[in-house]
Amino acid sequence: MAATSYSTLLTLTTPTQPEHNTKQPCKNMKEVKQLQAQITKKGLSNRPMSYSNLITSCADIATPESLEYAKKAYELFERGERSRVSLYMLNSLIRGYCAAGFVDEAILTYAQIVGKGVTPDHYTFRFVLSGCAKADLFLEGIQLHGSVLKLGLEEDLRIQNCLIHIYAECGEIDFAKKLFDEMSERDVVSWTCLICGCGRRDRPKEAVSLFFEMVDAGIKPNSVTLVGAISACAKLRDLDLGEKVSSYISKTGLTVNTFLANALVDMYMKCGATDRAKQLFGECVDKNLESYNALLSNYARQGMEREALATLVEMFQRGQQPDRVTMISVAKAISQLGNFAFGRQFHGYVMRNGLDDWHTVGNAIIDMYSSCGKQELACRVFDRMSTKSVVSWNCLITGFAKNGDVDSALKLFNEMPETDVVTWNTMIGALVHGSLFDDAIELFKVMQNEGVKADKVTMVSIASACGYLGDLDLAKWIYHCIENQGIHRDLKLNRALADMFSRCGDTESAMQVFDKVKNIDVSSWTRVIEILNEIPRRQAV
């Protein structure tokens, strides 16, 4: 959901330069070449305005062909003008490069401006900063920020907005927030950049707080702001908060466009209001691919696989071409169904349409075949992948573990060129699932020795292994590992630790673990009762 809003936000933060002429810009390369022919025919080739028109038009079109044409036009201008530099034309080139995603070329053009002793202006910085935000170029952003300060342009509101945007996009929220707090003036874009950045970088509570702070400050949110805030509510799984934020759509008189509708559908689905999401989806007139993906991915995530596949059918009926997000969600739905026949058809479609070039889709298909019990086909997909990420290896190991082949999983684990905590968790979990508890503990010790930081998933498996072994000294060591490494103890881990101590005969420690649990659920209370019932029996023994 957030991707579209960020694209829109980039447009908001990237202004165009004031036009040097009032002529209608060219819409395609055919019109550009016609303009070039007219300029030559009328003998206007030596006029800077002619080059300016050509380069601006090419920048507006922003295709590889148009930008190459613009670059050559500028080189001709410089030769004809004896190396005279036109900042306006170079700014137009930078704008075109950034719009097309050629950020490296934009930065080289910026360097060309500086290298020739020309002082960049506020337009130069707005364009190049927006490009750096698009490409997550944090270090380049800092260097540009330094140049902005040296030239005394730090009070330019749009440059400040671009800087907030790049820091937020690069995950440096504290940098963005510091700059935001120091601003003497803020507009809707300033707030929106920070709200969307916080929401995207796993700081959704801050995003929602900023939204209400913005409204209290009398700043009217726009559709991009609302998409960012609603998406943050979706991450928090807070329906009441989502409804409260959504109420500002009508309060501000905004039309629910496709982007807003998609964000609302995603929020309602993630908050469990499935009927409301389906109703809103049905009412949406201009459904796009993102609309279908929002519904389909949430159906797959919530185990509503038949609804997910029905949504796929509707997509095809409406002429929507699926992308990799669609394919990953569909593969997940098929995995949950365990329908091998449908899975083969799906894989065939992916291959026929060239969608298997993405390793993420390949990973999903590996998981799909493994879930259908067809591990040999999962291996075949893995072997044919041109790019194998650590996730690809993890998917295959998980498949072997699912199908009870721990030896093959362990062999693959030892062959991996690189591992992450998920790899170790998967392998340890497979050993525990296969009742190889001593091996799981030994592998955990190797993990510790190799400096791989364990997480709560690791410790749930290890606590389970220790519980089955009934080794109290080991249980105490595991508990201290969790405490010393600062691993967050959620409800699931606390239950695993209580169960571990109980199985090791230390019911007192088990109860002490539960004493620290907040918001204990029914199944945890059931386990507490079981532990309490075990105490008299143990005392009698």
Buried (B, 14 or more C-beta within 10 A) or exposed (E): BBEBBBEBBBEBBBBBBEEBEEEEBBEEBEBBEEBBEEBEEEEEBEBBEBBBBBBBBBBBBBBEEBBEBBBEBBEEBBEBEEEEBBBBBBBBBBBBBBBBEBBEBBBBBBEBBEEEEBEBBBBBBBBBBBBBBBBEBBEBBBEBBEBBEEBEBBEBBBBBBBBBBBBBBBBBBEBBBEBBEEBEEBBBBBBBBBBBBBBBBEBBBBBBBBBBEBBEEEBEBBBBBBBBBBBBBBBBEBBEBBBBBBEBBEEBEBEBEBBBBBBBBBBBBBBEBBEBBBEBBEEBEEBBBBBBBBBBBBBBBBEBBEBBBBBBEBBEEEEBEBBBBBBBBBBBBBBBBEBBEBBBEBBEBBEEEEBBEBBBBBBBBBBBBBBBBBBEBBBEBBEEBEEBBBBBBBBBBBBBBBBEBBEBBBEBBEEBEEBBBBBBBBBBBBBBBBEBBEBBBEBBEEBBEEEBEBBBBBBBBBBBBBBBBEBBEBBBEBBEBBEEEEBEBEBEBBBBBBBBBBBBBBBEBBBEBBEEBEEBEEEBEEBBEEBEEBBEEEEEE
